[in-house]
Amino acid sequence: MGSKLTVIQSKDFSNLRMDETEYDGIHFLNCDFTNARLNGIDFIECLFENCNLSNAALDGSSLKDCTFTECKMLGVSFSQTRDFGFEIHVQQSNLSFASFDKKKLYKSTFTQCNMEGVNFTQADLSKCKLTECNLVDALFNTTNLSGVDFRTNTGFLIHPEANNIKKARFQSQDLFRLLAGYNIVVD
């Protein structure tokens, strides 16, 4: 990300429909995008800090090397964003009930995020990093989790036969999270 970002601070974009445009190198600080229609917008190397993007629509948008820090992103669907160049880095944010259904997450990273109820159905997380995230009730179904390190994450339940978990890493005390779907008891 470039060292000189143009700052847009404390702007209220909530419930607005924004025209197709491009934002390159913008630092959105304390902005409200709640229920905003951001369809078709290109965000390139943007930083969203302490922003509320809850229920924002991103259909047809591009998120290229964008960072979200301490943001509220409840119910945001990333499923219909453009795949080309998609890369996001999310830190200390709330993504509860967001959807990455069928999304290729490439080099995306999630650090210390609340990801409760997130939908990862048919997503590809194989090149993604999850660190210290809460994954309670996250949905993994036909998800590519090969090589993902789950050792610092909590609350996940993953059915091995319904997902690709080849070379994924788990702590031994979390093995019950892989066996839960088999209806067996581990003491």
LONU-916119 format. One record per residue: y, z negated, x negated of N, C-alpha, C in turn; residue in three letters; residue number from 1. Coordinates in nm, 2 decimals. Last residue first. Layout:
<recs>
REC,Y,Z,X,Y,Z,X,Y,Z,X,ALA,NUM
...
</recs>
This chain:
<recs>
REC,-3.83,-2.49,1.35,-3.78,-2.63,1.33,-3.74,-2.64,1.18,ASP,187
REC,-3.81,-2.23,1.57,-3.81,-2.26,1.43,-3.75,-2.40,1.41,VAL,186
REC,-3.97,-2.07,1.83,-3.90,-2.19,1.79,-3.92,-2.22,1.65,VAL,185
REC,-3.91,-1.75,1.97,-3.99,-1.84,1.90,-3.91,-1.96,1.86,ILE,184
REC,-3.79,-1.51,2.09,-3.83,-1.63,2.17,-3.93,-1.72,2.10,ASN,183
REC,-3.69,-1.31,1.94,-3.84,-1.31,1.95,-3.89,-1.43,2.04,TYR,182
REC,-3.42,-1.34,1.90,-3.47,-1.24,2.00,-3.62,-1.24,2.03,GLY,181
REC,-3.40,-1.52,1.69,-3.37,-1.56,1.83,-3.42,-1.47,1.93,ALA,180
REC,-3.43,-1.44,1.43,-3.55,-1.46,1.50,-3.53,-1.50,1.65,LEU,179
REC,-3.18,-1.43,1.32,-3.26,-1.31,1.32,-3.38,-1.32,1.41,LEU,178
REC,-3.11,-1.69,1.33,-3.02,-1.60,1.40,-3.09,-1.46,1.41,ARG,177
REC,-3.28,-1.82,1.16,-3.31,-1.83,1.31,-3.22,-1.73,1.39,PHE,176
REC,-3.17,-1.78,0.92,-3.28,-1.69,0.96,-3.31,-1.70,1.11,LEU,175
REC,-2.97,-1.94,0.81,-2.93,-1.85,0.92,-3.05,-1.76,0.97,ASP,174
REC,-3.07,-2.06,0.59,-3.05,-2.15,0.71,-3.01,-2.06,0.83,GLN,173
REC,-3.06,-1.86,0.40,-3.19,-1.90,0.46,-3.17,-1.98,0.58,SER,172
REC,-2.80,-1.62,0.46,-2.84,-1.75,0.41,-2.97,-1.79,0.47,GLN,171
REC,-2.83,-1.26,0.41,-2.82,-1.38,0.50,-2.85,-1.50,0.42,PHE,170
REC,-2.75,-0.92,0.37,-2.77,-1.05,0.31,-2.74,-1.16,0.41,ARG,169
REC,-2.92,-0.61,0.41,-2.81,-0.70,0.45,-2.85,-0.84,0.40,ALA,168
REC,-3.13,-0.43,0.35,-3.05,-0.49,0.24,-2.93,-0.57,0.28,LYS,167
REC,-3.12,-0.32,0.68,-3.18,-0.30,0.54,-3.08,-0.35,0.44,LYS,166
REC,-3.08,-0.34,0.94,-3.03,-0.45,0.86,-3.08,-0.44,0.72,ILE,165
REC,-3.01,-0.16,1.22,-3.04,-0.14,1.08,-2.99,-0.25,0.99,ASN,164
REC,-3.13,-0.30,1.53,-3.02,-0.27,1.43,-3.08,-0.24,1.30,ASN,163
REC,-3.34,-0.39,1.67,-3.24,-0.31,1.75,-3.13,-0.26,1.66,ALA,162
REC,-3.49,-0.55,1.51,-3.55,-0.42,1.56,-3.45,-0.33,1.63,GLU,161
REC,-3.33,-0.78,1.46,-3.36,-0.69,1.36,-3.42,-0.55,1.40,PRO,160
REC,-3.06,-0.89,1.64,-3.20,-0.85,1.66,-3.24,-0.75,1.56,HIS,159
REC,-2.84,-1.15,1.56,-2.88,-1.01,1.54,-3.03,-0.99,1.56,ILE,158
REC,-2.58,-1.35,1.62,-2.72,-1.33,1.65,-2.75,-1.18,1.64,LEU,157
REC,-2.32,-1.55,1.45,-2.39,-1.42,1.48,-2.53,-1.43,1.53,PHE,156
REC,-2.20,-1.78,1.36,-2.22,-1.76,1.50,-2.29,-1.63,1.54,GLY,155
REC,-2.02,-1.69,1.06,-2.09,-1.78,1.15,-2.11,-1.73,1.29,THR,154
REC,-2.04,-1.58,0.71,-2.00,-1.56,0.85,-2.08,-1.66,0.94,ASN,153
REC,-2.13,-1.57,0.46,-2.01,-1.66,0.48,-1.97,-1.66,0.63,THR,152
REC,-2.35,-1.39,0.47,-2.37,-1.53,0.42,-2.25,-1.62,0.44,ARG,151
REC,-2.37,-1.13,0.53,-2.34,-1.22,0.64,-2.33,-1.37,0.59,PHE,150
REC,-2.30,-0.83,0.40,-2.32,-0.97,0.36,-2.27,-1.06,0.47,ASP,149
REC,-2.46,-0.52,0.46,-2.35,-0.61,0.50,-2.39,-0.76,0.45,VAL,148
REC,-2.67,-0.34,0.41,-2.59,-0.39,0.30,-2.48,-0.49,0.33,GLY,147
REC,-2.66,-0.21,0.73,-2.73,-0.21,0.60,-2.63,-0.25,0.49,SER,146
REC,-2.60,-0.21,0.99,-2.55,-0.32,0.92,-2.61,-0.32,0.78,LEU,145
REC,-2.54,-0.01,1.24,-2.58,0.01,1.10,-2.52,-0.11,1.03,ASN,144
REC,-2.67,-0.09,1.56,-2.56,-0.10,1.47,-2.61,-0.08,1.33,THR,143
REC,-2.81,-0.12,1.80,-2.82,0.01,1.73,-2.70,0.02,1.63,THR,142
REC,-2.59,-0.37,1.86,-2.70,-0.30,1.92,-2.70,-0.16,1.86,ASN,141
REC,-2.43,-0.67,1.87,-2.48,-0.57,1.77,-2.60,-0.50,1.84,PHE,140
REC,-2.16,-0.84,1.98,-2.27,-0.75,2.02,-2.30,-0.65,1.91,LEU,139
REC,-2.08,-1.18,1.94,-2.05,-1.04,1.90,-2.18,-0.96,1.93,ALA,138
REC,-2.11,-1.45,1.99,-2.13,-1.35,2.11,-2.09,-1.21,2.07,ASP,137
REC,-1.94,-1.53,1.71,-2.01,-1.58,1.83,-2.00,-1.48,1.94,VAL,136
REC,-1.84,-1.49,1.45,-1.90,-1.37,1.52,-1.98,-1.42,1.65,LEU,135
REC,-1.59,-1.56,1.24,-1.66,-1.62,1.36,-1.71,-1.50,1.44,ASN,134
REC,-1.60,-1.49,0.89,-1.56,-1.46,1.03,-1.65,-1.53,1.13,CYS,133
REC,-1.62,-1.49,0.61,-1.57,-1.61,0.68,-1.52,-1.58,0.82,GLU,132
REC,-1.60,-1.14,0.58,-1.59,-1.27,0.51,-1.54,-1.38,0.59,THR,131
REC,-1.73,-0.83,0.58,-1.70,-0.94,0.67,-1.70,-1.07,0.59,LEU,130
REC,-1.67,-0.50,0.49,-1.69,-0.64,0.44,-1.64,-0.73,0.54,LYS,129
REC,-1.85,-0.19,0.51,-1.75,-0.28,0.56,-1.78,-0.42,0.50,CYS,128
REC,-2.04,0.00,0.50,-1.95,0.00,0.39,-1.83,-0.10,0.42,LYS,127
REC,-2.18,-0.03,0.74,-2.25,-0.03,0.61,-2.16,-0.04,0.49,SER,126
REC,-2.12,-0.03,1.00,-2.05,-0.14,0.92,-2.11,-0.13,0.78,LEU,125
REC,-2.09,0.17,1.26,-2.14,0.18,1.12,-2.06,0.08,1.03,ASP,124
REC,-2.20,0.10,1.60,-2.10,0.11,1.49,-2.17,0.12,1.36,ALA,123
REC,-2.35,0.06,1.82,-2.36,0.19,1.75,-2.26,0.21,1.65,GLN,122
REC,-2.15,-0.21,1.91,-2.26,-0.12,1.95,-2.25,0.02,1.89,THR,121
REC,-1.98,-0.42,1.86,-2.02,-0.34,1.75,-2.13,-0.24,1.78,PHE,120
REC,-1.75,-0.60,2.02,-1.85,-0.50,2.05,-1.87,-0.41,1.93,ASN,119
REC,-1.69,-0.95,2.00,-1.65,-0.81,1.96,-1.77,-0.72,1.98,VAL,118
REC,-1.71,-1.22,2.07,-1.74,-1.12,2.17,-1.70,-0.98,2.13,GLY,117
REC,-1.50,-1.33,1.81,-1.58,-1.37,1.93,-1.59,-1.26,2.03,GLU,116
REC,-1.38,-1.32,1.57,-1.43,-1.20,1.62,-1.53,-1.22,1.74,MET,115
REC,-1.13,-1.44,1.38,-1.21,-1.48,1.50,-1.25,-1.35,1.57,ASN,114
REC,-1.15,-1.41,1.03,-1.11,-1.36,1.16,-1.19,-1.42,1.27,CYS,113
REC,-1.17,-1.41,0.74,-1.13,-1.53,0.82,-1.08,-1.49,0.95,GLN,112
REC,-1.14,-1.07,0.71,-1.14,-1.19,0.63,-1.09,-1.30,0.72,THR,111
REC,-1.27,-0.75,0.69,-1.23,-0.86,0.79,-1.25,-0.99,0.72,PHE,110
REC,-1.21,-0.41,0.60,-1.25,-0.55,0.56,-1.19,-0.65,0.67,THR,109
REC,-1.33,-0.08,0.56,-1.26,-0.18,0.63,-1.30,-0.32,0.59,SER,108
REC,-1.44,0.16,0.46,-1.40,0.05,0.37,-1.33,-0.06,0.43,LYS,107
REC,-1.61,0.24,0.75,-1.59,0.28,0.61,-1.56,0.16,0.52,TYR,106
REC,-1.67,0.21,1.02,-1.57,0.12,0.96,-1.54,0.15,0.81,LEU,105
REC,-1.70,0.42,1.28,-1.74,0.41,1.14,-1.63,0.33,1.07,LYS,104
REC,-1.79,0.32,1.61,-1.69,0.34,1.51,-1.75,0.33,1.37,LYS,103
REC,-1.93,0.26,1.84,-1.95,0.39,1.78,-1.85,0.42,1.67,LYS,102
REC,-1.71,0.01,1.92,-1.82,0.09,1.97,-1.82,0.22,1.91,ASP,101
REC,-1.54,-0.19,1.87,-1.56,-0.10,1.76,-1.68,-0.01,1.80,PHE,100
REC,-1.32,-0.39,2.06,-1.44,-0.30,2.06,-1.43,-0.20,1.94,SER,99
REC,-1.25,-0.74,2.11,-1.21,-0.61,2.06,-1.34,-0.52,2.06,ALA,98
REC,-1.31,-1.01,2.17,-1.34,-0.90,2.27,-1.28,-0.76,2.24,PHE,97
REC,-1.08,-1.13,1.93,-1.18,-1.16,2.03,-1.18,-1.05,2.14,SER,96
REC,-0.95,-1.12,1.69,-0.99,-0.99,1.75,-1.09,-1.01,1.86,LEU,95
REC,-0.70,-1.28,1.53,-0.79,-1.30,1.64,-0.82,-1.16,1.70,ASN,94
REC,-0.69,-1.31,1.16,-0.65,-1.26,1.29,-0.75,-1.29,1.40,SER,93
REC,-0.72,-1.33,0.88,-0.68,-1.44,0.96,-0.62,-1.40,1.10,GLN,92
REC,-0.69,-0.98,0.83,-0.69,-1.12,0.77,-0.64,-1.22,0.87,GLN,91
REC,-0.81,-0.66,0.79,-0.77,-0.76,0.89,-0.79,-0.90,0.83,VAL,90
REC,-0.76,-0.34,0.72,-0.79,-0.47,0.65,-0.73,-0.57,0.74,HIS,89
REC,-0.90,-0.02,0.80,-0.81,-0.13,0.83,-0.86,-0.25,0.75,ILE,88
REC,-0.92,0.32,0.81,-0.94,0.21,0.72,-0.85,0.10,0.76,GLU,87
REC,-0.99,0.65,0.87,-0.98,0.52,0.93,-1.01,0.41,0.83,PHE,86
REC,-1.00,0.92,0.78,-0.92,0.82,0.71,-0.91,0.68,0.77,GLY,85
REC,-1.11,1.02,1.09,-1.06,1.07,0.96,-0.97,0.97,0.90,PHE,84
REC,-1.14,0.91,1.35,-1.23,0.87,1.24,-1.17,0.90,1.10,ASP,83
REC,-0.90,0.79,1.57,-0.95,0.90,1.49,-1.03,0.85,1.37,ARG,82
REC,-1.00,0.57,1.83,-0.91,0.61,1.72,-0.98,0.72,1.64,THR,81
REC,-1.18,0.48,2.02,-1.12,0.61,2.04,-1.02,0.65,1.94,GLN,80
REC,-1.24,0.21,1.94,-1.35,0.31,1.95,-1.29,0.46,1.96,SER,79
REC,-1.09,0.00,1.93,-1.07,0.09,1.82,-1.16,0.21,1.83,PHE,78
REC,-0.94,-0.18,2.18,-1.05,-0.09,2.15,-1.01,0.01,2.04,SER,77
REC,-0.85,-0.52,2.20,-0.81,-0.39,2.15,-0.94,-0.30,2.13,VAL,76
REC,-0.90,-0.79,2.29,-0.94,-0.68,2.37,-0.90,-0.54,2.33,GLY,75
REC,-0.64,-0.93,2.09,-0.74,-0.95,2.19,-0.77,-0.82,2.27,LEU,74
REC,-0.51,-0.97,1.85,-0.56,-0.83,1.88,-0.67,-0.84,1.99,MET,73
REC,-0.27,-1.12,1.67,-0.35,-1.14,1.79,-0.38,-1.00,1.84,LYS,72
REC,-0.26,-1.16,1.31,-0.23,-1.09,1.43,-0.32,-1.13,1.54,CYS,71
REC,-0.26,-1.23,1.03,-0.23,-1.33,1.13,-0.18,-1.26,1.26,GLU,70
REC,-0.23,-0.90,0.94,-0.23,-1.03,0.89,-0.18,-1.13,1.00,THR,69
REC,-0.36,-0.59,0.88,-0.32,-0.68,0.99,-0.34,-0.82,0.94,PHE,68
REC,-0.30,-0.28,0.73,-0.33,-0.42,0.71,-0.28,-0.50,0.83,THR,67
REC,-0.43,0.05,0.69,-0.34,-0.04,0.76,-0.39,-0.18,0.75,CYS,66
REC,-0.55,0.30,0.61,-0.52,0.20,0.52,-0.41,0.10,0.57,ASP,65
REC,-0.47,0.45,0.90,-0.51,0.49,0.76,-0.46,0.38,0.67,LYS,64
REC,-0.54,0.51,1.21,-0.51,0.39,1.13,-0.56,0.41,0.99,LEU,63
REC,-0.43,0.73,1.46,-0.49,0.72,1.33,-0.44,0.58,1.27,SER,62
REC,-0.52,0.77,1.81,-0.43,0.72,1.70,-0.51,0.72,1.57,SER,61
REC,-0.68,0.82,2.03,-0.63,0.93,1.95,-0.54,0.89,1.84,GLY,60
REC,-0.59,0.52,2.18,-0.67,0.64,2.19,-0.60,0.75,2.11,ASP,59
REC,-0.50,0.26,2.18,-0.49,0.33,2.06,-0.56,0.46,2.06,LEU,58
REC,-0.34,0.01,2.37,-0.42,0.13,2.37,-0.40,0.22,2.25,ALA,57
REC,-0.35,-0.34,2.35,-0.28,-0.22,2.32,-0.38,-0.10,2.32,ALA,56
REC,-0.46,-0.59,2.40,-0.48,-0.49,2.50,-0.39,-0.36,2.47,ASN,55
REC,-0.25,-0.74,2.16,-0.35,-0.76,2.26,-0.34,-0.65,2.37,SER,54
REC,-0.10,-0.75,1.94,-0.14,-0.62,1.98,-0.24,-0.62,2.09,LEU,53
REC,0.15,-0.93,1.79,0.06,-0.93,1.91,0.03,-0.79,1.95,ASN,52
REC,0.18,-1.01,1.44,0.21,-0.93,1.56,0.11,-0.95,1.67,CYS,51
REC,0.18,-1.11,1.18,0.21,-1.20,1.29,0.26,-1.12,1.41,ASN,50
REC,0.22,-0.79,1.05,0.22,-0.93,1.02,0.27,-1.02,1.14,GLU,49
REC,0.10,-0.49,0.96,0.13,-0.57,1.08,0.11,-0.72,1.05,PHE,48
REC,0.18,-0.23,0.75,0.14,-0.37,0.75,0.19,-0.43,0.89,LEU,47
REC,0.05,0.10,0.69,0.14,0.01,0.76,0.09,-0.14,0.75,CYS,46
REC,-0.06,0.34,0.60,-0.02,0.23,0.51,0.08,0.14,0.57,GLU,45
REC,0.02,0.50,0.89,-0.03,0.52,0.76,0.03,0.41,0.66,ILE,44
REC,-0.05,0.58,1.21,-0.01,0.46,1.13,-0.07,0.48,0.99,PHE,43
REC,0.02,0.81,1.45,-0.04,0.79,1.31,0.03,0.68,1.25,ASP,42
REC,-0.06,0.81,1.80,0.03,0.77,1.69,-0.04,0.76,1.56,ILE,41
REC,-0.22,0.85,2.02,-0.18,0.96,1.94,-0.09,0.93,1.82,GLY,40
REC,-0.11,0.57,2.20,-0.20,0.68,2.19,-0.14,0.79,2.11,ASN,39
REC,-0.01,0.32,2.25,0.01,0.37,2.12,-0.07,0.50,2.09,LEU,38
REC,0.11,0.14,2.49,0.03,0.27,2.48,0.07,0.33,2.35,ARG,37
REC,0.09,-0.22,2.50,0.16,-0.09,2.47,0.06,0.02,2.46,ALA,36
REC,-0.01,-0.47,2.56,-0.03,-0.36,2.66,0.05,-0.24,2.63,ASN,35
REC,0.19,-0.60,2.31,0.10,-0.63,2.42,0.10,-0.52,2.52,THR,34
REC,0.33,-0.59,2.07,0.27,-0.46,2.12,0.18,-0.48,2.24,PHE,33
REC,0.58,-0.74,1.91,0.49,-0.76,2.03,0.46,-0.62,2.08,ASP,32
REC,0.63,-0.85,1.57,0.65,-0.76,1.68,0.54,-0.78,1.79,CYS,31
REC,0.64,-0.98,1.32,0.66,-1.06,1.45,0.69,-0.97,1.57,ASN,30
REC,0.68,-0.69,1.16,0.69,-0.83,1.14,0.72,-0.90,1.27,LEU,29
REC,0.56,-0.41,1.02,0.59,-0.46,1.15,0.58,-0.61,1.14,PHE,28
REC,0.65,-0.21,0.78,0.61,-0.35,0.79,0.65,-0.40,0.92,HIS,27
REC,0.54,0.13,0.71,0.62,0.04,0.79,0.56,-0.10,0.79,ILE,26
REC,0.43,0.36,0.59,0.49,0.26,0.51,0.58,0.16,0.59,GLY,25
REC,0.48,0.56,0.86,0.43,0.56,0.73,0.50,0.46,0.65,ASP,24
REC,0.42,0.67,1.17,0.48,0.55,1.10,0.41,0.54,0.97,TYR,23
REC,0.47,0.94,1.38,0.40,0.89,1.26,0.49,0.77,1.21,GLU,22
REC,0.40,1.01,1.73,0.48,1.01,1.61,0.40,0.96,1.49,THR,21
REC,0.40,1.03,2.07,0.33,1.07,1.95,0.42,1.08,1.83,GLU,20
REC,0.59,0.76,2.21,0.56,0.90,2.20,0.48,0.92,2.07,ASP,19
REC,0.47,0.47,2.38,0.54,0.53,2.26,0.49,0.67,2.24,MET,18
REC,0.52,0.29,2.65,0.45,0.41,2.61,0.52,0.47,2.49,ARG,17
REC,0.52,-0.07,2.66,0.59,0.06,2.64,0.49,0.17,2.61,LEU,16
REC,0.42,-0.33,2.68,0.42,-0.24,2.80,0.49,-0.11,2.78,ASN,15
REC,0.61,-0.43,2.40,0.51,-0.46,2.50,0.53,-0.37,2.62,SER,14
REC,0.77,-0.41,2.18,0.71,-0.28,2.22,0.62,-0.30,2.34,PHE,13
REC,1.02,-0.58,2.05,0.93,-0.59,2.17,0.89,-0.45,2.21,ASP,12
REC,1.06,-0.69,1.71,1.08,-0.58,1.82,0.98,-0.60,1.93,LYS,11
REC,1.06,-0.84,1.48,1.08,-0.90,1.61,1.11,-0.80,1.72,SER,10
REC,1.14,-0.58,1.25,1.12,-0.72,1.28,1.15,-0.76,1.42,GLN,9
REC,1.04,-0.35,1.03,1.08,-0.36,1.17,1.04,-0.50,1.22,ILE,8
REC,1.10,-0.25,0.71,1.07,-0.36,0.79,1.12,-0.34,0.93,VAL,7
REC,0.95,-0.03,0.49,1.06,-0.04,0.58,1.02,-0.15,0.68,THR,6
REC,0.82,-0.13,0.17,0.80,-0.10,0.31,0.93,-0.11,0.39,LEU,5
REC,0.75,-0.07,-0.14,0.87,-0.07,-0.06,0.83,-0.03,0.08,LYS,4
REC,0.49,-0.05,-0.25,0.57,-0.18,-0.27,0.69,-0.19,-0.19,SER,3
REC,0.22,0.08,-0.05,0.34,0.09,-0.13,0.42,-0.04,-0.14,GLY,2
REC,-0.12,0.00,-0.08,0.00,0.00,0.00,0.12,0.00,-0.09,MET,1
</recs>
